[in-house]
Structure formats: structure tokens, C-alpha cells
Amino acid sequence: MTRYRVIYNQMVTQVGLSEAETDRLFHALAASTRRDILRRTMTREVSVSELARSYQMSFAAVQKHVTVLEEAELIVKRAQGRTRMVRADPERIALARTLLAQYEDLWRGRVDRLDSPPERVKPCLRSIRLHEEPDMPVTDVITDEKNLTLTVIADFAHPVSRVWNAYTDPRQLERFWGPPTFPATFTEWDHRVGGRALYHMNGPAGEKSYARWDFVSIEPERSFTVDDCFADESGEPAPGMPVMRMRFAFEATDQGTRMTTTSDFSSLEALQTVLEMGVVEGTRLAMGQIDAVLAGLREWFAGKGTRMEVLTDTMVRITRVIEAPRTVVWRAQTDPALIPQWMLGPDGWSMTTCDAPAEAGGTYRFAWAPDPGVEGEPFGFDGEVLLLEEPFRAVTTERMTGMDGPTTTNDLTLTEEDGLTLLTTVITYPDVATRDMILGTGVVEGMEMSYARLEEVLLTRPVA
């Protein structure tokens, strides 16, 4: 590690960049959307509004990508009246190419010592999307302690009718109302003035937090207002907990829809209680899941392969779509007879132990070993089963067998739509260093190889 650190420092010095500048440069180039923005602005100046119309994401999300590129000095932005124009900086891009070329020389010296990857693996490697930032439609959060309000503004690249439908259909709403690792389930929905909705958040260890809405007013495709309160299991308001009035307002924009959610509180103490519970960050993470719902799984994940998004310093989300019903994918994830057929990673390895998760409170263990003539050392993972809800969700801990640390929590959910099943794995790490260390081992690449093999297994050997 020290040797490569020295080489890295020499590279940075040669191109005249500090380590911080290099980090910003690589971070800016890590997302496919930002690379595409550079491609579009290499030969001509483009307005931010024109760029936003080119992508299935909110205007604010495109603005955020532009800001990251600007901070890395890969683009230049200027004002033309009220319009913001951007253009790629060719000198800075040339500098990035120089640095990348130097890394290529280093990597080639290591990669040339490896055998060529199998043909079946090459398309898997091409389809992986690493370290992408999640599309966050929330553009602003305003806390007003004087007027006792909390306002959340979000922009969507979809018409008002589509966004309204997502917020008034409980099956769609529950896919993004709760933050990752705490998904929501609506058990009652009476969308009329005087009606109510009951829902609860589902924690990773089976814990539940109950709440209720009472619908105060409804103006179709314009707004609806609810009284939102914590509740007990039967739906009765929880004593001593804050109650807030929430108004969801929907407005058409040139890019699609702006939704403004305003929550009114009865006291400063009630507002501060909700803020201390992490409602702002939770709202951002929850709404980061909505774009896939609005666009539909088939369109949103078309050609994306395995996708990894960094949510926080200690949490990442890995997604992959499989063309099969949810019950079939669940069985492939939990049946000891099926798991060894696909959960293998590169060719030349076999699963030697498959003690699959069977029930909450139990344990599991997987182990692999190289086939004869293949280099490598046997290894395995084991952990505890925190939650098992067939065929929807499995939450487990994971650590490398025979080692004291570190332990992660893996939260897998399966969502079915239009003949597809979306596998979403949210991994929580103890700290950022552990996150980067584990991701650096190629875990996402290995998952894509396994998922590609799973698709092949389901295609050639259908599972009932």
C-alpha cells in the first residue's frame, strides 16, 4: 500500500494537482451523467435548462451535477442575462486525461499479470455502474422557527398528474415514503375529506413505528392537506407526541412538477422534536427513491446493470433488475439448492458451504473455494438473520468468516413491477473507512457477475 501511495503522490505532483483537487476531479468523473454533460458541452456552450431537458431527472438534480463539475473546474459557467450557460474546459479535461493515462500505466502493469477475463464476464463488467450519486429531487428545506413551519421543495421531471398519482396511491407511496432501511407500509387508505390513512415504518430488526393521516382537504392534482401524528398499533394518536398539519402542493413547471410540502407545528418544542429525530435527512433519503417509481422500473433501469449509489458516509444502495417474478427471485435468494448455481462471482470458483438464511434469529454461512488449477484462497461469510419476510425483505449481518471485524448490515428488498423484480440492497457500514475498504475489494463487480449468472439460470432452467 505504501508503494502505491508514493506512486500516487508522484502522479499528482507531475500534473500539478493537489490531492484535494485530484479527489474532486475523480469524484466529478465518477457519475455517468456528469461524463455525459462533459460530452455535450465539449463543442458548444449549453444552457443548464437545455441540459435538464436531456435527462430523466429533476432540474435540481442536473444543477447539482453541474455544480460538482464546476467545483472540479471541468466546466466553466457564466451568466447570460437570467440564463446560466456552461461549457467544458478543454485544458482541465486534458489535465484529467494526463492523470488518467498515468494511472493506466500503473494499472496495466498489474492487470497484465492476470489472465484475460472470461467472455461471459466482459459484458458484466461493462454494465456495472459504480459510485453514482443518487438523484435527489429535494432542492430546498426551509426551517422557520418564527412561524413554526418546515417546508420541503422538490422538483420532478414528470407531469403533475403522474406525481399526484404516486402520492395518492398507497402501493406507490409506500415505495418511497420511508427512508432506506425503514420502508413504509400503508394498511388503511381512505383518500377523502374526513378519511384517514394508517401506516407504519418497518425497521431492519422487525421494529415498527406507527403513524396516521387524517385528510383535511383535497383539491385533485393541486393539493391535499393532512393532520399527521404518531399513533399506536390500532391507529389511535400517541399521547405526548407532536402533531403537524402537512400540505402537499403540486405545481406544473417547464421541467415537470414542483411539489412543496409545508408542515405546521403547534409549538417550537414540537418542531425541534421532529428535527432532532432526523426528519430532514430522512426525507431527502426517502425521496431519493421516487424517480424509479415515477419512471417505472423497465425505463429507469434499462441498460444500467448493477448500480451502486453512496447514500451517506456509512450507507450505500446497490440495485439490480431481474426479469422474473418476485417469488422466483426470492426462492433463488433463499433456496440452498439454487444459490450455488449462481452466487459464485468469477468463473472457476465453487460454493462449498451453503447454509442459507432460514428464519429470523438464526444464522447463515456461505463459503467458496477455487476449482483445481485456479489461483486463490478459500473464503466465506457468515452472520445473523435479523428479519425474513417472504418474499419481500431479508435483513442480515455479515462478516468474513474467521475474522473479528468489521460487520455490516445488509438490507435486501424485492419489488415487482411489469414482470421485473428490483433487488435493492442497502448496506450499512460501521464507518467510512470500512465502507471504502470493502467496496475497494470489487464487491459490486462480483454481484454483477452473480446476477448475470442468475439471469442465465432462470432463463435456461426455469424455477417454479
C-alpha positions in Angstrom: 0.0 0.0 0.0 2.8 2.4 0.8 4.5 1.8 -2.6 1.3 2.7 -4.4 0.7 5.7 -2.2 4.2 7.1 -3.2 3.4 6.5 -6.9 0.1 8.2 -6.5 1.8 11.3 -4.9 4.3 11.4 -7.7 1.4 11.4 -10.3 -0.4 14.2 -8.6 2.8 16.3 -8.5 3.6 15.7 -12.1 0.2 17.1 -13.3 0.3 20.0 -10.8 -2.8 19.0 -8.8 -3.2 18.8 -5.0 -4.6 15.6 -3.5 -7.9 17.5 -2.8 -8.1 18.7 -6.4 -7.5 15.1 -7.6 -10.2 13.8 -5.3 -12.7 16.4 -6.7 -11.7 15.5 -10.3 -12.2 11.8 -9.8 -15.4 12.4 -7.9 -16.8 14.5 -10.7 -15.9 11.9 -13.4 -17.4 9.0 -11.3 -21.0 9.6 -12.4 -22.2 8.7 -15.9 -24.5 11.7 -16.0 -21.6 14.1 -15.4 -19.5 12.4 -18.0 -22.3 12.8 -20.5 -22.7 16.5 -19.6 -19.0 17.0 -20.5 -19.6 15.2 -23.8 -22.5 17.5 -24.6 -20.6 20.7 -23.7 -17.2 19.9 -25.4 -18.0 21.6 -28.7 -20.6 24.2 -27.8 -22.0 26.2 -24.9 -25.2 24.9 -23.5 -27.7 26.3 -21.0 -28.5 24.4 -17.8 -32.1 24.4 -18.8 -31.3 22.7 -22.1 -29.2 20.1 -20.3 -32.0 19.4 -17.9 -34.4 18.5 -20.7 -31.9 15.8 -21.8 -32.2 13.7 -18.7 -35.0 11.8 -16.9 -34.3 13.6 -13.6 -35.3 16.9 -11.9 -33.8 20.2 -12.9 -32.3 20.5 -9.4 -30.6 17.1 -9.8 -29.0 18.3 -13.1 -28.0 21.6 -11.4 -26.2 19.5 -8.7 -24.3 17.6 -11.3 -23.2 20.9 -13.0 -22.1 22.2 -9.6 -19.9 19.2 -9.0 -18.3 19.6 -12.4 -17.8 23.3 -11.8 -16.1 22.6 -8.4 -13.7 20.3 -10.2 -13.1 23.0 -12.8 -14.1 20.7 -15.6 -16.7 23.2 -16.9 -17.0 27.0 -16.9 -20.3 28.6 -16.1 -21.3 32.1 -17.0 -24.5 34.2 -16.8 -26.2 35.4 -20.0 -29.0 37.5 -18.7 -31.0 35.2 -16.4 -29.7 32.1 -18.2 -26.8 30.1 -16.9 -24.5 28.8 -19.7 -21.9 26.1 -19.3 -19.1 24.7 -21.4 -16.4 22.1 -20.8 -12.9 23.4 -20.1 -10.6 21.6 -22.6 -7.5 22.4 -20.7 -8.8 20.9 -17.5 -10.0 17.8 -19.3 -6.6 17.5 -20.9 -5.1 17.6 -17.4 -7.5 14.8 -16.3 -6.6 12.7 -19.3 -2.9 13.1 -18.4 -3.5 11.9 -14.9 -5.7 9.0 -16.0 -3.1 8.0 -18.5 -0.5 7.7 -15.8 -2.9 5.6 -13.7 -3.5 3.4 -16.8 0.3 2.8 -17.0 0.2 1.7 -13.3 -2.9 -0.5 -13.7 -1.7 -2.1 -16.9 1.4 -3.3 -15.0 -0.9 -5.1 -12.5 -3.6 -6.2 -14.9 -1.2 -7.7 -17.4 -0.3 -10.2 -14.8 -3.8 -11.6 -14.8 -5.4 -14.0 -17.2 -8.0 -12.4 -19.6 -11.4 -12.4 -18.1 -13.8 -15.0 -19.4 -16.0 -13.8 -22.3 -19.1 -14.1 -20.1 -17.7 -11.7 -17.6 -16.8 -8.9 -20.1 -20.4 -7.7 -20.7 -21.0 -7.9 -16.9 -18.0 -5.6 -16.2 -19.3 -3.1 -18.9 -22.8 -3.0 -17.3 -21.7 -2.1 -13.8 -22.4 1.5 -12.6 -20.1 2.4 -9.7 -20.2 5.2 -7.1 -23.1 7.1 -8.7 -24.7 9.7 -6.5 -28.5 9.1 -6.0 -30.8 11.5 -7.8 -32.2 13.7 -5.1 -35.3 15.6 -6.1 -35.3 17.7 -2.9 -34.0 21.2 -3.8 -34.6 23.0 -0.6 -35.5 22.5 3.0 -36.6 25.6 5.0 -37.0 25.6 8.8 -38.9 28.7 10.1 -38.8 28.7 13.9 -40.7 32.0 14.0 -43.7 30.7 12.1 -43.2 27.1 13.3 -43.1 25.6 9.8 -40.9 23.1 8.0 -41.0 23.4 4.2 -39.6 20.9 1.7 -39.4 21.7 -2.0 -38.8 19.0 -4.6 -38.7 19.1 -8.4 -39.6 16.2 -10.7 -39.2 15.6 -14.4 -42.7 14.3 -14.7 -46.2 15.9 -15.2 -48.3 16.8 -12.2 -50.8 14.0 -12.9 -48.0 11.4 -12.6 -46.6 12.8 -9.3 -50.1 13.2 -7.9 -50.9 9.6 -8.7 -47.7 8.4 -6.9 -48.7 10.4 -3.8 -52.3 9.2 -3.7 -51.8 5.5 -4.5 -50.7 3.8 -1.2 -48.9 1.0 -3.1 -46.7 3.5 -4.9 -46.4 5.9 -2.0 -45.0 3.2 0.4 -42.1 2.6 -2.0 -40.6 6.0 -1.2 -42.4 7.4 1.9 -40.0 5.7 4.3 -36.2 6.1 4.1 -33.9 3.2 3.2 -33.9 0.5 5.9 -37.2 1.9 7.2 -39.7 1.3 4.4 -43.4 2.2 4.9 -46.5 0.0 4.8 -49.9 1.6 4.4 -52.6 -0.6 6.0 -55.5 1.7 5.6 -56.2 4.4 2.9 -59.4 6.4 2.7 -58.5 9.3 0.5 -61.4 11.7 1.1 -62.0 14.7 3.3 -62.7 13.2 6.7 -61.0 9.9 5.8 -57.7 8.6 7.2 -54.6 6.6 6.3 -52.7 4.4 8.7 -49.1 3.3 8.1 -46.1 2.1 9.8 -42.3 2.2 9.2 -40.6 -1.2 9.3 -37.1 -1.2 10.9 -34.3 -3.6 10.0 -34.8 -5.7 13.1 -38.6 -6.0 12.8 -39.4 -2.9 14.9 -42.4 -0.8 13.8 -43.2 2.8 14.2 -46.9 3.7 13.7 -48.5 6.9 12.3 -51.7 8.2 10.9 -53.0 10.8 8.5 -56.4 12.5 8.8 -57.4 14.1 5.4 -58.4 17.7 6.0 -58.7 19.0 2.4 -58.2 17.6 -1.2 -58.0 19.5 -4.4 -57.3 16.9 -7.1 -54.0 17.4 -8.8 -53.4 20.6 -6.9 -53.0 19.9 -3.2 -54.1 17.8 -0.3 -53.7 18.5 3.5 -53.5 16.0 6.3 -53.0 16.1 10.1 -50.0 13.8 10.6 -49.4 12.2 14.0 -47.7 9.3 15.7 -50.0 6.5 16.6 -50.3 3.2 18.4 -50.8 -0.1 16.6 -54.6 0.4 16.4 -54.2 3.9 14.9 -55.0 6.0 17.9 -52.9 9.1 18.3 -49.9 8.6 20.6 -50.2 10.8 23.7 -47.4 13.4 24.2 -46.1 13.2 20.7 -46.2 16.2 18.2 -49.0 16.6 15.7 -48.3 18.5 12.5 -50.5 19.7 9.7 -49.0 18.9 6.3 -50.0 20.4 3.0 -48.8 18.8 -0.3 -49.0 21.4 -3.1 -48.3 20.4 -6.8 -47.4 23.0 -9.4 -46.6 22.5 -13.1 -43.2 23.8 -14.2 -41.3 23.8 -17.5 -39.3 20.8 -16.4 -42.3 18.9 -14.9 -43.6 19.3 -11.4 -42.6 21.2 -8.3 -44.0 19.9 -5.1 -44.0 22.0 -1.9 -44.7 20.2 1.4 -45.3 22.6 4.3 -45.6 21.2 7.8 -47.1 23.4 10.5 -46.3 22.7 14.2 -48.2 23.7 17.3 -45.1 24.8 19.2 -41.3 25.3 18.8 -40.7 22.3 21.0 -42.8 20.1 18.6 -40.8 21.4 15.6 -37.5 20.8 17.4 -38.5 17.3 18.4 -39.2 16.3 14.8 -35.9 17.9 13.6 -33.9 16.0 16.3 -35.5 12.8 15.1 -33.7 13.3 11.7 -36.7 14.2 9.6 -34.8 16.4 7.2 -32.1 13.8 6.3 -34.7 11.0 6.3 -36.9 13.0 3.9 -34.1 13.5 1.5 -33.2 9.8 1.5 -36.8 8.7 1.2 -37.5 11.0 -1.8 -34.3 9.8 -3.4 -36.2 6.6 -4.2 -39.1 8.3 -6.1 -37.6 8.7 -9.6 -37.7 4.9 -10.2 -41.4 4.8 -9.1 -42.3 7.7 -11.4 -40.5 6.5 -14.4 -41.2 2.8 -13.9 -38.6 0.0 -13.4 -38.3 -1.0 -17.0 -37.5 2.5 -18.2 -35.5 3.7 -15.2 -33.1 0.7 -15.0 -32.9 0.0 -18.8 -29.2 -0.8 -19.6 -28.0 0.1 -16.1 -26.9 -3.3 -14.8 -25.8 -3.3 -11.2 -25.9 0.2 -9.8 -24.2 1.4 -6.7 -25.1 4.7 -5.0 -23.4 6.3 -2.0 -26.2 7.5 0.3 -24.2 8.6 3.3 -20.7 8.1 4.7 -21.8 4.7 6.1 -24.6 3.6 3.8 -24.7 2.6 0.1 -27.6 1.3 -2.1 -27.0 -1.4 -4.7 -29.7 -2.1 -7.2 -30.3 -4.6 -10.0 -33.3 -5.6 -12.0 -34.0 -9.3 -12.9 -36.6 -10.2 -15.5 -38.6 -12.7 -13.3 -41.4 -12.6 -10.8 -40.6 -11.7 -7.2 -41.5 -15.1 -5.8 -39.0 -16.7 -8.2 -36.2 -14.3 -7.3 -36.9 -14.8 -3.6 -36.6 -18.5 -4.0 -33.3 -18.1 -5.9 -32.0 -16.0 -3.0 -33.0 -18.4 -0.2 -33.2 -22.0 -1.6 -29.9 -23.9 -0.8 -30.4 -26.0 -3.9 -30.5 -22.9 -6.2 -28.0 -20.5 -4.5 -24.8 -22.4 -5.5 -25.9 -22.3 -9.2 -25.5 -18.5 -9.4 -23.9 -16.9 -6.3 -20.4 -17.6 -7.5 -18.6 -14.5 -8.8 -15.9 -15.2 -11.4 -15.8 -18.5 -13.3 -13.5 -21.1 -11.7 -15.0 -20.8 -8.2 -17.5 -23.1 -6.5 -19.6 -22.7 -3.4 -18.5 -25.2 -0.8 -20.9 -24.3 2.0 -24.5 -23.0 1.6 -26.2 -22.7 5.0 -28.9 -20.3 3.7 -30.9 -17.9 5.9 -34.0 -19.8 7.2 -35.6 -17.8 9.9 -35.2 -14.6 11.9 -33.0 -15.1 14.8 -31.0 -17.8 13.1 -27.6 -17.7 11.3 -26.3 -18.4 7.9 -22.9 -19.2 6.3 -21.6 -19.2 2.7 -18.1 -20.3 1.6 -16.3 -20.5 -1.7 -13.1 -22.2 -2.9 -11.2 -22.1 -6.2 -11.6 -25.0 -8.6 -8.5 -27.2 -9.3 -5.9 -25.2 -11.2 -7.4 -21.8 -10.3 -5.4 -19.4 -8.1 -7.0 -18.1 -4.9 -7.7 -18.9 -1.3 -11.0 -20.2 0.1 -13.1 -17.7 2.0 -16.5 -17.3 3.4 -19.1 -15.0 5.1 -21.5 -15.6 7.9 -23.9 -13.6 10.0 -27.2 -13.4 11.8 -30.6 -13.2 10.3 -32.4 -10.1 11.7 -35.5 -10.2 9.6 -37.0 -12.5 7.0 -40.3 -11.5 5.4 -41.0 -13.8 2.4 -41.0 -12.8 -0.4 -40.3 -9.1 0.3 -37.4 -8.5 2.6 -34.3 -10.1 4.3 -32.0 -8.3 6.7 -28.8 -9.9 7.8 -25.5 -9.0 9.4 -22.3 -10.0 7.5 -18.7 -10.6 8.4 -15.8 -12.5 6.9 -15.6 -16.0 8.5 -12.8 -16.3 10.9 -12.2 -12.6 11.3 -13.1 -10.4 14.3 -14.3 -7.4 12.2 -15.9 -5.5 10.6 -19.6 -6.3 10.5 -22.1 -4.8 8.1 -25.9 -4.9 7.9 -27.4 -5.9 4.6 -31.0 -5.0 3.9 -32.4 -6.7 0.8 -35.9 -5.8 -0.5 -37.6 -7.2 -3.6 -40.1 -5.0 -5.6 -42.1 -6.4 -8.5 -43.4 -4.4 -11.4 -44.3 -5.2 -15.0 -42.7 -8.6 -14.9 -39.5 -7.3 -13.4 -38.1 -7.7 -9.9 -36.0 -4.9 -8.5 -33.4 -6.1 -5.9 -32.3 -3.3 -3.6 -29.6 -4.0 -1.1 -28.8 -1.2 1.4 -25.5 -1.9 3.1 -24.7 -0.1 6.4 -21.0 0.0 7.4 -19.6 0.9 10.9 -17.6 3.8 9.4 -16.5 5.4 6.2 -13.1 3.7 6.2 -14.7 0.3 6.3 -17.1 1.3 3.6 -14.3 2.3 1.2 -12.2 -0.7 2.1 -14.9 -3.2 1.4 -16.1 -1.5 -1.8 -12.5 -1.5 -2.9 -12.4 -5.3 -3.0 -14.7 -5.4 -6.0 -17.9 -6.4 -4.2 -20.1 -4.7 -6.8 -18.4 -6.3 -9.7 -18.8 -9.7 -8.0 -22.5 -9.0 -7.5 -23.0 -8.2 -11.2 -21.3 -11.4 -12.3 -23.5 -13.3 -9.9 -26.7 -11.5 -11.0 -25.8 -12.1 -14.7 -25.4 -15.8 -13.9 -28.8 -15.8 -12.0 -30.5 -14.4 -15.1 -28.9 -17.2 -17.2 -30.0 -19.8 -14.7 -33.6 -18.5 -14.7 -33.6 -18.4 -18.5 -32.3 -21.9 -19.1 -33.6 -23.7 -16.0 -36.9 -22.0 -15.1 -37.8 -22.0 -11.4 -41.3 -22.7 -10.4 
